[in-house]
């Protein structure tokens, strides 16, 4: 029996060495890609491509290793190699210690990437706008609230900030534990398609337009609406800002934006794509 155990342990040591060799080789290749991107001025981080990678791995996965472990291992790899080598940082909006946003951010970006907290949502967005931070992690929108942070993305001066990812990446069950246990990541990096996506459209409408009317009109345009979030602001008199979460990838130049303006005629004060996120896999076995 001991000989068999020793043989198994020796085989595990051999596999560990092989895995380590491959990790080092992978890191070297990623570094080469990062250098090439810098020279060509290409986007350094692509959540859409990372999502496709995770989906591909989960599709081929089998055996006793939990699917959640696969996601955590590869997210740590991305954080330790790709993000760290590009000098990226993360700021997390958190009003209390031990917040769910912080834990989800750490799971997604990994233990190596520098992270810090702020108790101001506008401060987190401002840190990204001023290049003090590469990413901001913010709470999932509420159906009806005052002064929602996402409204700051509708009309922006200078370089555009977009929603690019949803957390946690990997949900248990259809609802992923509820909206209170989810978050969104915003950045100056572009929102790109991953072949299975959700998009956010922001629009400012006259307060006379009801939520039901918004959903009905957008549905007639063919939008597959998942949710509609709304917010009012003291500075926006007689208007309501809406955030439409829709199934599918919608680019910032999509013709649907012009159709929305026309559908609401003079009641539409502003409309634009605020980004979106790659669909996350469900990890229940």
Secondary structure, 3 states (H helix, E strand, C coil): CHHHHHHHHHHHHHHHHHHHHHHHHHHHHHHHHHHHHHHHCCCCCCHHHHHHHHHHHHHHCCCCCCHHHHHHHHHHHHHHHHHHHCCCCEEEECCCCCCHHHHHHHHHHCCCCCEEEECCHHHHHHHHHCCCCCEEEEECCCCEEECCHHHHHCCCCCCCCEEEEEECCCECCCCCCCHHHCEEEEECCCCCCCCCEEEEEEEEEECCCCHHHHHHHHHHCCCCEEEEEEEECCCCCCEEEEEEEEECCCCCCCCHHHHHHHHHHHHEEEEEEEEEEECCCECCC
